[in-house]
Amino acid sequence: MAAAQEDTHPGKGHTFAVFVSFILGCVMLFPWNSLLTINDYYYVVFPSDHPSRVFTVIYEPVGLAVTLIFLYYEARASTKWRVISGFFLFTTAIILIIVVDLVSHGDGGTGALAIMCLLIATFGMADGVAQGGLVGELAYMHPTYMQSYTAGLAASGVISSVLRLITKAAFGDSSFGLRKGALVFLGLAGAVEIIGLGLYILVFPRIPAVRHYHEKAYLQGSLAVADVIEKAPGEGDRTHEERKSVKQLTVETWDFNLALVLIYTLSLSIFPGFLYEDTGKHKLGSWYALVLIAMYNGADLIGRYVPLIPGLFLNSRPMILNFCLLRLAFVPAFYFTAKYADAGYMIFLCIMLGLTNGYLTVVVFVRAPKGYNALEQNAIGNILVVFLIVGLFLGVISGWLWLIGKRW
């Protein structure tokens, strides 16, 4: 993989830092992926409310609004407290979702749906607080940390899909079985968040390789890492390097930003709403959507490791954008496959959609910060998350277009 910066020898603990970055990626998206994966249960609880689409259309704009606020303060806001606050919000929201289900006995209703929507908005807030901070932090570290983090994001989907298949097999397809499996799933998600919170507070900043990058950023004038420097160098040692504004950096990285919008608008217009509601009935029955989502998530994870293969990292900025544009062909492909083809072709398309999504995500996140100082890389990390969420939001909105011509 092409290095994102010149410092290619971070020192002791590098491999462990790569591993922890992967775990933090898993933790970041595990609550949301868990909720998406148990949507078969929420289609029983709220059968006429399109929960897969409603939840995503609430989550994304809230996440975008909060991310934009923190983009304005990215140079001063503590990365440490952003990530801790985000993980804490995720954990609290998961616990409250379990409480709502227990109190309502899984019977749904307008009140339960309204509270669920509020808690989904809390998920979006947690994502907006934490993800930009963590991506900004990893952007000025070794590029393999960013690659590993994005792989962790995809792995959270794979793990949640596998666990959902296991719980569905264990508890069955009845309403009671789906509910029991969903509650177990949410409990696991809460435990994962607590583990991630402990890792980020107690382990990650103490890894020598990570400390090396924190100190390097601090010496260049970063305020976002000031509270994690154990032995801060003297003020005279800091260079306070000049940095470009967020506006300048946004303009300079316009093609990467557009690429992310294209990647996730396309992917989220199909995943998960189309896969749950528009692929017809097949022999797999209620398992069909879960299998399709598992195939997408597995391919997405594999795609995020492809750039590590020598010669397969795409450095050309025009080519990155062109590949993102070519993915728009998935829209008619999914439409005609759902209408005329059998399950095998749909599974193949889901694999290709996930594979390209994962590959291009890593390429953009690793390539975009290259050539900038640590302060600018932190800002670029925050900018990338903004456009990632813009793509997710547009994808969610686009997903509703599949309902045109159908009865609401």
N, C-alpha and C positions, 0 to 999 in steps of 0.2 A: 504493500500500500504506500502511496506517496505520502511523505511526511507532511504534516500540517505546519511544521515550524522547524527551525534549525536544530533545536535541542533534542537530539535523539538518544541521549544517555541520561535518563532521569535518575538513575542510581538504585539503591537498595529498595526492595519491596515493589519493584515495577510489576512483576507478574501478579502479585497479590492485589495491587491497585487495579489491574485489568479485571480481575475476578470480582472485586468489590463494586467496580463500575457496572459490571453486568448485573449484579444483585440489585443495585440501586435502580437500574432500568426496569427490572422485574417489579420492584416495589412501587415504582412511580405509576405504572399502568395496571397493576393487578386488580385494584378495586374496580376500575372502570371495565376492564375486560371480564371480570367476574360477573358484573351486572349484565353485560351484553350476553354472556354465555348462558345465564339462567333466564333469558328472556322467554324461553318456552314456558316457564312457570308463570311469568307475568302476562303471557297471552291467555292463560287460563284465568288469572285473577282479574285482568282488565281486557276482556276479549274483544271489545269494540273500540278500543282507544289507541290502537297502533303503538303499544308501549316502546317497541324498538326504535321507532322514528321519533316519538314524542320525547323520550329520554335524551336522545342525542341532540335534538333541536333545542333543548334547554341547556344541556351541558356545554356545548361548544361556544355560544355567545357569551355566557358568563365567564368561561375560561379566557376568551379573547379579550373581554373588557378588563379583567384583572391583569392579564399579561401586558396589555398596553399601558396600564397605570405603572406597573413595575419597570417597563421599558424606559419610561420617563425618568425614573429614579435609579436605573441600573448601576450607575457609577458610584452611588452612595449607599444603596440598600445592602445590608449584610446578607451575603449568600447563605451563611450558616443559618440565620434565623428564618430566611425565606423557606429553605428546605425543611427545617424542623416544623415550622408552622403548617406547611402544606401537608406533610405526613400526619401531623396531629389532626388536622381537619378531616383527612381521609378516614382515619381510624374512628373518629367520633361519628362521622356520617354513617359508616358501616354498622356501628353498634346501634345507632338510632333506627336504621332500616330494619334490623332484626327485631327491635322493640316494637316498631309499627306493625310488623307482620304478626308478632305474637299477640299484640293487643287486639288487632282486627281479625285474628284467627284465619288469616289468608282469604277472607271473604271479599276483599276489594272495596268498592264503593267510592263515592266522590271524595270523601274526607281522606281516605287512605291514599288515593291518587294524588290529591293536592299536597299532602305531606311528603309523599315520595318525590314529587316534582321539586319541592323545596330542598330535599336532601340531595337530589341530583344536581341542583344548582350549587350546593355546597361542594360536591365533587368537582364541579367546574372551577369553583373558586380555589380549591386546594391545588388543582393542576396549574392554574394561572399563577399562583404564588410560588410554587416549588419548581416547576419544570424549567422556566426561563432561567432561574437562578442556577440550577444544577447544570444545564447545558452551557450557560455562560462560563461557569467554573471549569468545566471539562474542555471548553474551546481553547483555553490557553495551556492545556496540558498535552501530554503525548497523544498523537492521533488515535492510537489503539484504545485509549480510554473512551473516546467518543464512539468508536466503532463498537466496543464492547457494551457500552451503555445502550446504544440503539438496538443491539442484538438482545439485550435484556428486555427492552420494550416489547420486542416481538416474542421473546420467550414467555413473557407473562400471558400472552394470548394462547400460546401452545399449551402451557401448563394448565390454564383455566379450561381449555377445550378438553384436554385429556381427563382432568378431574371431573368435568361435567359428564363426560361419557361414562366414567366409573360410577358416579353417584346415580346417574340415570339407570344404569344396569343394576345397581344394588337396590334402589328403592322403587323402581318400576315407573310406569307411565300414568298411574292414577293421580288424581289431584293431590291426595295425601302424600304419595311418593315423590311427586315433583316438589311439593312444599318442603318436605323433610330434606331432600337433597339440596334445595336452594338455601335452607338455613345452615346446613353443614358447610356449604360452599362459602357463605358470607362469614361464618365463623373463622374459616381458614384464611379468608382475605384479611380479616382484622388482625389475626396473628402474624401474617406476613408483614403488614404495615408496622406493627410493633417491633418486629425483628429488624426491619429496614431503618426504623428510627434509631434503634440502638447502634446499628452499624455506622450510620452517618455521624452520630454524636461521639461515639467512643472509639471507633476504629479508623474510619477513612482519613480524618485530618492528622492522625498519628503515624500513618504510613510514611516512611522517609521520602519516597519518590513524590508523594502528594505534597508533603511539607516543602520539598524543593521548589515545586511550582508555585505554591502559595507565597513563599518568600520572594521568588523571582517577580511575581506580580506586585507584591507589596513594595519592592524596591523600585518598580517602575511607576509607583504612585497610586496603586489601587487602594481604594477605601473599602471595597466590598469584602476584602479578606483580612482587614485589620484585626478583627476579633478572634482569628484563629492562629495568629502568629504567636507562638509561645515565647520566643526570645526575639523581639523585634530589633532589627538593626537600628543604629542611630539615625536620627532624622537627616543628618548630613550625608548618609550613605544612599539616600533615596534620590533617584534621578528625576522623578516627576516628568516623565516623557510626555511630549505633546501627543494628543490623540485627536482623531477626526470626530466630528459630531455624529450623532445617531442618524441625522438626515443624510450627511455625506456618505456614511457607510451603507445606508439603505440603498442609495442611488448606485454606489459602486458594486453592490452585490445584487442588483436588480434581477439578473438572470437566475441566480440561485433561489431568490425569493419567489420568482414566478414559477420556477421548477417545482418548488414545494407545493405551491397552490395547485398546480396542474396534477401533481402526483396524488394529493389527498382529496381533491375535488372528485377525481375519477374513482379512486378506491372507495371513498365513503358514499358515493352515489349508488354503489352496488353492495357494499358490505356495511352493516349486516342486514339492513331493511329489505333489500331486494331478495337476498338469500332466504329470509324468513317468510316472505309474503308472496313472492312473484315467480317462484320456480315450479309451481304446479305440484301435483300429487304423484308420489312414486312408491315403489314397493317398500322403501325404507320407512315410510310413514313419518312419524314425528322425529325420527332419527336423522332424516335427510338433511335438514338445515344444520344440525350439529356437525354432521360429517363434512358438509361444504365449508363451514366455518373452521373446522379443524384442519382441512386441507389448505385453506387460505393462510391460516396462522402458521402452520408448519413450513409452507413454502416461503412465507415472509421471513421467518427466522433463517432459513437456509440462504436466502438472498442477501442477508446482511453479513454473511461470511464470505460470499463470493469475491468481494473486493480484496480480500486477503490473499487470494491466489495470484501469484506473480503474473503480470501482464494483463490482468482483468480489471484493474482499477481505471476508471474512465476519467482522465484529466482534462479533456477538451471541454471547455465551457459551452461552445455551440452544440457539440454532440450530446451533452447532458440534456440541454433544452429540447433538442430534436427528438431524443428518445422519449422524453416526457410527453411531447405532442403526439408521437406515434401511439402511445397507450390509449388515446381517445378511441381507437378502433375497438377497444373492449366493449364500448357501449352497444353498438349494433351486434357484436358477437354474442353478448349475453342475452340480448333481446331475442334474437333468432334461435339461439340454443334453447332458451326456456320455452319457446313456442313450438319448435319443431324437432329438437334432438332429444336424446335420452340422457340418463344420469351420468354416464361415463364422460360425455363431452362437457357437461357442466362442471364436473370435478376437475377435468383438465384445465378448463378456463380459470377456475378458482386457484389452481396451483400456479398458473402463469401470472395471474393478477397479483398474488402474494409475492412471487419470486421477483417480479419487476419492482413492486412497491418497496420491498426490503433493500434490494440492490441500490436503487436510485436514492433512497433515503440516506444510506451510509455515504454514498459518493458526495452528495450535497453537503451533509453535515461535516464531513472531514475536509472537503476541498475548500469550502467557502472561507474559513478563517485563515487560510494559508497566506503568509506574507505580511501579517499585521502584528503589532505589538500586543502585549497581554491585555491592556486596557481596551483596545479596539476589538480583540478577539472575544472578550467578555460581552461587549456590546453586540457583536455579530451573533453570538450565541443566543442572546435575547431576541434579536431581530428575526433569526431563523424560526424560533418558536412562535413568534407572532404570525408569520406567514404560514407556518405549519397549521396553526389553529384556524387561520382564515380559510385554508384549503379544506380542513375538516368541516368547518361550518358550511361552506359552499357545497361540499359534498353531501352533507346532511339535508340541506335545502333541495339539492338536485334529486336526492332519493325520493322525494315526494312526487316528482314528475312521473315516476312509474305508475302512479295511481290515476293518471289522466285516462279518462275513458272507462274507469271502473266505478262501481258504486262505492261511496264513502262508507 
